[in-house]
Amino acid sequence: MFFFQCLGLYLAIGLCVGAAFAFFGAGRAVAPRADISAPARVLLIPGAMVLWPLVLARWLGGGPRP
């Protein structure tokens, strides 16, 4: 039971971070002045939701740079 509660919490935080990233930070993180359409932003949410710790670290500037 505890595992499912932790998984639910992880996904809830991921949904918040993923949605915020997709609609506010994706244009800045992907490329400067990138014009990303609304359907493309919606497609970014599931990936950002699962990988939210990495997305948040990269978005805030503390993550690895290629």
Helices and strands as residue ranges (DSSP letters): H 2-20, I 21-25, H 26-30, H 38-50, H 52-59
